[in-house]
Each structure stands twice: as C-alpha cells, then as structure tokens.
Amino acid sequence: MNRNSNIKKDILEKIREYKRIIIHRHVRPDPDAIGSQAGLKEVIQHNYPDKEVYIVGDDPGDLSFLSSMDSIESDTYSNALVIVVDTANTDRISDRNYSEGKDIIKIDHHPNEEPYGSIQWVDASSSSTCELIADLVKSTPELTLNSEAARLLYAGIVGDTNRFLYPATSTKTMELAGFLMEQEFSHTEVNDAMNQVELKIARLKGYVLQNLQVNSVGVGHIVLTKKILKDFDLVDSDTSAVVSLPGGIQGIEAWVIFVQQQNKAYRCRIRSKRTVINEIAKKHEGGGHPLASGANAKDEKEISEILNELTDAVQQKK
C-alpha cells in the first residue's frame, strides 16, 4: 500500500469518527477552492447521511453558481473535525474559527511549505484539489458519487487546468474527469457558466491586451492601479479573470499581473510557460506552484525587482 493510500485511509477513518465536520478553504476562492470544499461536503453527506457537514468562508462572489456558504455559530466547532482544502498556508484560510475544531485535516495540491493539521494529504503533482477528492472517491469501494458532487469537482478541475490546457493536466486528470462525467450533470453548462464574464470584465480584458508591456526576452506585465479598477468598477478579485490572458500571446514566456491594494501595495500574480518562478515568489512574501505563483510588492521599486528577477530566470532558461 503506497503513502497516498494510507493517507486516504486515515482521512476516511477520521470522517467516520466525527459526527460534525466543517470544511474550510482559502480566501478569495477560485473554482478549485469552492469545488473541492462543496464537492467534499456532497461526498460526505451522500455516503454518510447521518453526519452534520458545513462549508464556511467568505462570499464566493461570481462563483455562487457553484455553491453558497453555510452560516454557523462559533460553538459549532466544539468536538468537530475541520478539513481545510486547497490552502497551503494557515494565514490564507478563510474564517479564522478553523483552529477551534478538535482535529484538523489538510488536503491540498500546493507545495507543502507550511504543514498543519494532524493529517496532511498534499500532492503537488495533482492538477487540483478537486482531482484529489475525485481520486479519493474513485479509489475507495465504499464511496459513491452523486451528480452534484461530480459537477462541483469537475468545475474545480476545469478551473485549475484552464480547460485542461495547463502542464499539470495528466492522464490521471483526464481519467478522473471522465469518471466525474459519468454522472448525470451537464459539463457543457459548467463550462458555459465558467466562461461567462460581465461586460466590465470583458472591457478589462481588452485593456490588458492593449496595454500589456513585453520586454525583449518575453516577460510581460501590467500594473492595475486602484484608479484603473475604479474606472472599470471592479475590485481585486475580479482581476483573476485576466491572469491567463498573456499566456496566449506568441513570444511571451512569463508574465505578472500587478494589482494595487487599498494599502497601496501590489498583489502579484506570476505565471510562466516553462521557467520555474515560485522561488522568485518566495523572495517577495509569496509562493505557489513552479509555473503559477503569487507574491506581494510593497511599491514600484519592488515591482521592478520582481521583473528583473523574472527576466534573469527566463534568460537562464533560454
């Protein structure tokens, strides 16, 4: 029995043990965060209908078509099992009450730079946390899947692979996506819903494509200031819709979307086609996957530092 099999067995034993389970994920959720959180809730309730299962965190915003959050009192955490999905660091867990649970499990596909919880199932080779949960169901004979769980987990896989385009998409990813599609839900409706954007976000996409700066080695970037976001009537979370755009432009090897925050610092979304960039992110209060990371820049000087480091890394890779 391999290590992952043992961990999955341990997780199932904990789920069976607890009457009450509360599932958390990261702030500013993406489809994988919501899909794995709500999908796991569906899996547990479908297979263990006697259990109380709650999902908590900040408002999903435009991902509300996937699921909405439960509202619970703080004393609900008494003698409860907490499962945190898709969240590498504790400071990014949405709803700080997570630490009040009797036991904590971490399920994630980001590099395990901050271990937490009594059980940690972390597999950075997986395309998404939804892929891990789909694998948990498929590999466990006692578990079955309903159509709602399948819809949620499929959405998370699609979101984190960018419609199966990213390098983390593996044969196992496709196998598990097919397993989910055997259930009765419309994958075309999921894809259509995830492709829909508000007109103001579509206009931001046009602005990014028109104003993206690209240097001689193929490093692209754009700075979205508070004024620009205000002009488009957008907030920080809306900018996630433009992060993948530069990747479709010929000649761009890596890119950064800098988004100014209320404190005037910048949130940095760093992406790359081939060059490993998570070590650069670590130098700037961030981290993540080798080709997809986040960081922070306190001012324009640090923006320049990040771009210089990224340019050097791309040059060395070439």
JOGILIN-V425591 format. One record per backbone hydrogen bond with DSSP energy under -1.0 kcal/mol. CO is the residue of the C=O (numbers start at 1). NH is the residue of the N-H. E is the energy in kcal/mol with one decimal. If there is no record, write none. Layout:
BEGIN
<<CO NH E> <CO NH E>>
END
This chain:
BEGIN
<<2 6 -1.9> <3 7 -2.4> <4 8 -2.6> <5 9 -2.0> <6 10 -2.3> <7 11 -2.6> <8 12 -2.3> <9 13 -2.0> <10 14 -1.9> <11 15 -2.4> <12 16 -2.5> <13 17 -1.7> <14 18 -1.7> <19 52 -2.6> <20 81 -2.5> <21 54 -2.4> <22 83 -2.4> <23 56 -2.0> <24 85 -2.5> <25 94 -2.9> <30 34 -2.2> <31 35 -2.9> <32 36 -2.5> <33 37 -1.9> <34 38 -2.9> <35 39 -2.0> <36 40 -2.0> <37 41 -1.7> <38 42 -2.2> <39 43 -2.3> <40 44 -2.6> <41 45 -2.8> <42 46 -2.4> <43 47 -1.9> <44 48 -3.0> <48 51 -2.0> <52 21 -2.8> <54 23 -3.2> <55 70 -3.4> <60 63 -1.7> <61 64 -1.6> <63 66 -2.1> <63 67 -1.1> <73 76 -1.9> <74 77 -1.5> <75 78 -1.3> <77 80 -2.0> <80 102 -2.0> <80 103 -1.2> <81 22 -2.9> <82 105 -2.4> <83 24 -2.7> <84 107 -2.6> <89 92 -1.7> <90 93 -1.5> <92 27 -2.2> <95 98 -1.3> <96 99 -1.1> <97 100 -2.5> <98 101 -1.5> <103 82 -3.1> <104 118 -1.9> <104 119 -1.1> <105 84 -3.1> <106 121 -3.4> <107 86 -2.1> <108 123 -2.0> <111 113 -2.2> <119 106 -2.8> <121 108 -2.4> <123 126 -1.6> <128 132 -1.1> <129 133 -2.1> <130 134 -2.4> <131 135 -2.2> <132 136 -2.2> <133 137 -2.0> <134 138 -2.6> <135 139 -2.5> <137 140 -1.2> <140 143 -1.8> <146 150 -2.1> <147 151 -2.4> <148 152 -2.2> <149 153 -2.6> <150 154 -2.6> <151 155 -2.1> <152 156 -1.8> <153 157 -2.0> <154 158 -2.7> <155 159 -2.5> <156 160 -2.4> <157 161 -1.6> <158 163 -2.6> <161 165 -2.0> <161 166 -2.3> <166 169 -2.1> <170 174 -2.1> <171 175 -2.3> <172 176 -2.7> <173 177 -2.4> <174 178 -2.2> <175 179 -2.0> <176 180 -2.2> <177 181 -2.1> <180 183 -1.8> <183 185 -1.7> <186 190 -1.7> <187 191 -2.5> <188 192 -2.6> <189 193 -2.4> <190 194 -2.1> <191 195 -1.4> <192 196 -1.2> <198 202 -2.2> <199 203 -2.1> <200 204 -1.5> <201 205 -2.3> <202 206 -1.8> <203 207 -2.1> <204 208 -2.7> <205 209 -2.4> <206 210 -1.9> <207 211 -1.9> <208 212 -1.4> <213 221 -2.4> <215 218 -1.4> <218 253 -2.9> <218 254 -1.7> <219 215 -2.3> <220 256 -1.8> <221 213 -2.6> <222 258 -2.7> <224 260 -2.8> <225 229 -2.3> <226 230 -2.3> <227 231 -2.6> <228 232 -1.7> <229 234 -3.0> <230 233 -1.1> <235 238 -1.4> <236 239 -1.7> <237 240 -1.2> <238 241 -1.5> <239 242 -1.8> <244 247 -1.1> <245 248 -1.9> <246 249 -1.9> <249 252 -1.7> <253 273 -2.8> <254 220 -2.8> <255 271 -2.8> <256 222 -1.5> <257 269 -2.3> <258 224 -3.8> <259 267 -3.2> <261 264 -1.9> <265 261 -3.5> <266 297 -2.5> <267 259 -3.0> <268 295 -2.1> <269 257 -2.2> <270 293 -2.5> <271 255 -2.6> <277 281 -1.8> <278 282 -1.8> <281 284 -1.6> <281 286 -1.3> <284 296 -2.7> <287 294 -2.4> <290 277 -3.4> <291 272 -1.9> <292 289 -2.4> <293 270 -2.5> <294 287 -2.1> <295 268 -2.7> <297 266 -3.4> <299 303 -1.6> <300 304 -2.1> <301 305 -1.9> <302 306 -2.4> <303 307 -2.3> <304 308 -2.4> <305 309 -2.5> <306 310 -2.5> <307 311 -2.4> <308 312 -2.4> <309 313 -2.1> <310 314 -2.3> <311 315 -2.3> <312 316 -2.3> <313 317 -2.0> <314 318 -2.2>>
END
